Amino acid sequence: MSTSATDIITYIGVPLAVLGVVPILYTSFRVLWTQRLIRSILQQHPLSDSAVTRVSLMGGIVEVELPRCTITPLDRELDSSYWKLNEFQVPLKGGSWSIFHWNRLVTGKVLYRCQYKEELTLPQADIEFEELVAFLLDRGAVPDPHGWHMLKTAGLWTPPGTPLLRPPRGKPGVVLTVVSPDDSDGVLSLHVKWKSQWDLRNSTSLPPFWMRLNQPRAEEMRDESTSIDESVTKLKSDILDDDRDKTLSRQSTAVLDMTEELESESSSEKPLLTAIDNAKILATKSVSDSVRFKVDHDQVKRVFFEDDNIMTGEHRDLSQIDDESFGLWFACVACALSQDADGRLWNFAIPSHITSFTRQKSIPCGLMVVLDLLSEDKVPPWASPPPEFGETAIEFQQRAQQEVLDRRMESTMPPAQAAEARNIRMMRDNQRFHTNHMKRIQGQQEYQQRRLIEAIQSPRLDNKVIAEASLDYLRDKKIVPGDYTLLQTAQAILYLTILDGSQAKVDVVESVWRDAESASDVVDGE
């Protein structure tokens, strides 16, 4: 049987033609399927209304137009979504910002071309870096010191993968990470990650860059006064029940005296806390148990009073304190205390010259002894021995022999001449006593001056020793309660400076001492 051209075309040409169309059909089917998957992904999240998809059947390309947004945080006080995670988070590259709720403003469109759904990318959202960091800090994130050092050093060239913020309370993971700038040249690209178990704060927590300082021992003093009142009432009621129709017996009078003594002791103890209560009466009219403040341009200008962590509407202006260094030192102390507090002053760094001054040994041990803060046996030897102002044994023997000789000579003289010699001897003794007394006074003054100079030039003690000795002194003098720690004492002093501006002048002494210490270093160097 012969094969014609028609048969060849029918049995060979048609299948070849069909095979040639199959890739086109496959490409068309694949791109339509990819478009459907992309639309399905977009419909699962609130992006389908603003997204536009187009396909190229011959080219196998899916074009997706997605909105580019500028975002800002919600109101932390009025919008509860501020503290919630977004249920419709977009699990796409560049869409980590969608894990939170934001105020969104569409600023443009971005066109993406992709062949597979895995290539789909969400446009990065624009946000002010300070607002983003403040928002994450408010959620509880903690800065990573190494990451911030790298960012400060390299800027936009910070290596991708550098962590800037970490989860709260030392939990593993990373909150904010530097990523490669895919479509954001000249702008820092970041990746955000958050888990629900990291949410430890709410609207009642302090905003970032704010610090709360509770009134020292407010609750304990209230409980103590309540217990004292109850004990006094109970004792008095017992006495009245026993001697309702009788005059007070000696025993009941003693009990009343004991209760009055108890009340007087409770009011006389803790002078630092009493000073705080007295100063608060003059500083504010409303009931308050804490204050909040923030650092603005390295200064704390206003302090707001609170009651049960709610602002009372009253504030105290610290900018009126006539002292240039007070604002800086107040901010430094507050920053140091905020390390263990609810809110931290992340926007303030203690200046290097203050940090170096507080770390180095600056207080001589001799001054601690002169001020009666430490005893001689607790510091290294530093002072010369005191001079001996009394008579030596030889001088005493010579004076005694001379006195015996004078008395013998007086006994051989006539009465008138003996009386005159005796008067001369007594005048000579008085003059010698006066001269020796003046020498002792002058020698004591010279010794005290020399001792003070030696105290200033004595070896310097470690700051921890100085702090513990000062705290022991305050405890012994009952200026602070016996169970107070260094942290509690510093908080109490800081709280008192807020209420009483005159107490803020104490830091002038520190400035003078720092200048004197610097001058001493120069002299030692010479």
Residue pairs with C-beta under 8 A, 6 or more apart in sequence:
24 57
24 58
27 57
27 58
27 59
27 60
28 57
28 58
28 60
30 60
31 55
31 56
31 57
31 60
31 61
31 62
31 115
32 55
32 57
34 62
34 114
34 115
34 116
34 117
35 53
35 55
35 62
37 117
38 53
38 62
38 64
38 114
38 117
38 120
39 48
39 53
41 92
41 117
41 120
42 48
42 51
42 53
44 88
45 88
45 89
45 90
45 98
46 88
47 66
47 67
47 90
47 122
50 66
50 67
50 106
51 64
51 65
51 66
51 67
52 64
52 65
53 62
53 63
53 64
53 65
54 62
54 63
55 61
55 62
55 63
56 62
56 63
60 115
61 113
61 114
61 115
62 113
62 114
62 115
63 111
63 112
63 113
64 111
64 112
64 113
64 114
64 120
65 109
65 110
65 111
65 112
66 109
66 110
66 112
66 122
66 123
67 106
67 108
67 109
67 110
67 123
68 106
68 107
68 108
68 109
68 110
68 123
68 124
68 125
68 126
69 102
69 104
69 105
69 106
69 107
69 123
69 125
69 126
70 104
70 105
70 107
70 125
70 126
70 127
71 97
71 102
71 103
71 104
71 105
71 125
71 126
71 127
72 102
72 103
72 127
72 128
72 131
73 82
73 102
73 103
73 131
73 134
73 135
74 81
74 82
74 101
74 102
74 103
75 82
76 82
76 83
76 138
76 203
76 207
77 203
79 101
80 203
81 101
82 101
82 203
83 139
83 199
83 201
83 202
83 203
84 101
85 99
85 100
85 194
85 196
86 98
86 99
86 100
86 101
88 98
89 95
89 98
89 99
90 98
90 122
92 120
92 121
92 122
93 120
93 121
93 122
94 121
94 122
94 123
94 124
94 182
94 183
95 122
96 191
96 192
96 193
97 124
97 125
97 127
97 192
98 122
99 192
99 193
99 194
100 135
100 192
100 194
102 125
102 127
104 125
107 126
110 123
110 183
112 119
112 120
112 121
114 120
121 182
123 183
124 182
124 183
124 184
124 189
126 187
129 188
132 176
132 190
132 192
133 164
133 165
133 176
134 208
134 209
136 165
136 175
136 176
136 192
137 143
137 165
137 208
137 209
137 346
138 201
138 205
138 207
138 208
139 194
139 198
139 199
139 201
140 167
140 168
140 169
140 198
140 199
140 200
140 201
141 165
141 166
141 167
141 168
141 175
141 176
142 165
142 166
142 167
142 168
143 164
143 165
143 166
143 346
144 163
144 164
144 165
144 166
146 163
147 162
147 163
147 164
147 165
147 178
148 164
150 158
150 159
150 162
151 158
151 162
151 164
151 178
156 181
156 186
156 187
156 188
158 178
158 188
159 178
160 178
160 179
160 180
161 177
161 178
161 179
162 177
162 178
163 174
163 175
163 176
163 177
164 175
164 176
164 177
164 178
164 190
165 174
165 175
165 176
166 173
166 174
166 175
167 173
167 174
167 175
167 195
167 198
168 198
168 200
169 200
171 197
171 198
173 193
173 195
173 198
174 193
175 192
175 193
175 194
175 198
176 190
176 191
176 192
176 193
177 190
177 191
177 193
178 188
178 189
178 190
178 191
179 189
179 190
179 191
180 189
181 187
181 188
181 189
182 189
204 309
205 342
205 343
206 212
206 292
206 342
206 343
207 343
208 343
208 346
209 294
209 295
209 343
209 345
209 346
209 347
210 292
210 293
210 294
210 343
211 292
211 293
211 294
211 334
211 337
211 338
211 341
211 343
211 344
211 345
212 290
212 291
212 292
212 306
212 309
212 341
212 342
212 343
213 290
213 291
213 292
213 293
213 334
213 337
213 341
213 491
213 494
213 495
213 498
214 289
214 290
214 491
215 276
215 280
215 288
215 289
215 290
215 495
216 272
216 273
216 276
216 488
216 491
216 492
216 495
217 270
217 273
217 481
217 488
217 492
218 289
219 289
221 270
221 273
224 266
225 266
228 262
228 263
228 266
231 259
231 262
232 259
232 262
232 263
235 255
235 256
235 258
235 259
236 256
236 259
239 248
239 252
239 255
239 256
242 252
243 249
243 252
248 256
267 274
269 478
269 481
270 478
270 480
270 481
271 478
271 479
272 474
272 479
272 480
272 492
272 493
272 496
273 480
273 481
273 492
275 496
275 500
276 492
276 495
276 496
276 499
279 496
279 499
279 500
280 288
280 499
282 499
283 316
283 498
283 499
283 500
284 305
284 312
284 314
284 316
285 314
286 305
286 307
286 312
286 313
286 314
287 307
287 312
288 305
288 306
288 307
288 312
288 314
289 306
289 307
289 308
290 305
290 306
290 307
290 309
291 303
291 304
291 305
291 306
291 316
291 495
291 498
292 303
292 304
292 306
292 311
292 343
293 300
293 302
293 303
293 304
293 334
294 300
294 345
294 347
295 331
295 334
295 335
295 345
295 347
295 348
298 327
298 328
298 331
298 348
299 319
299 327
299 328
299 331
300 318
300 327
300 330
300 331
300 334
301 317
301 318
301 319
301 327
302 315
302 316
302 317
302 318
302 319
303 315
303 316
303 318
303 498
304 311
304 312
304 314
304 315
305 311
305 312
305 314
305 315
305 316
306 312
316 498
316 499
318 326
318 327
318 330
318 498
318 501
319 327
320 501
321 327
321 501
321 504
323 504
323 505
323 507
323 508
325 507
325 508
325 511
326 497
326 504
326 507
328 351
328 354
329 354
329 507
329 510
330 494
330 497
330 504
331 345
331 348
332 350
332 351
332 354
333 490
333 494
334 345
334 494
335 345
335 348
335 349
335 350
336 350
336 490
337 487
337 490
337 491
337 494
338 344
338 345
340 487
357 514
357 517
358 463
359 463
361 460
361 461
361 462
361 463
362 460
362 463
362 513
362 514
362 517
363 460
363 461
363 463
363 466
364 382
364 455
364 456
364 457
364 458
364 459
364 460
364 461
365 374
365 379
365 380
365 382
365 458
365 459
365 460
365 461
366 379
366 382
366 383
366 451
366 454
366 455
366 456
366 457
366 458
367 455
367 456
367 458
368 374
368 379
368 461
368 466
368 469
369 375
369 376
369 379
369 382
369 383
369 455
370 451
370 452
370 455
372 473
373 469
373 470
373 473
374 469
379 458
379 461
380 458
380 459
382 454
382 455
382 458
382 459
383 451
383 454
383 455
383 458
384 450
384 451
384 454
386 447
387 443
387 447
389 436
389 439
389 440
389 443
389 444
391 399
391 436
403 425
406 421
406 425
409 421
410 418
410 421
410 422
410 425
411 418
413 421
456 520
467 486
468 486
471 480
471 484
471 485
471 486
471 489
474 480
474 484
474 489
475 481
475 482
475 484
480 488
480 489
480 492
484 492
493 503
496 503
497 503
497 504
497 506
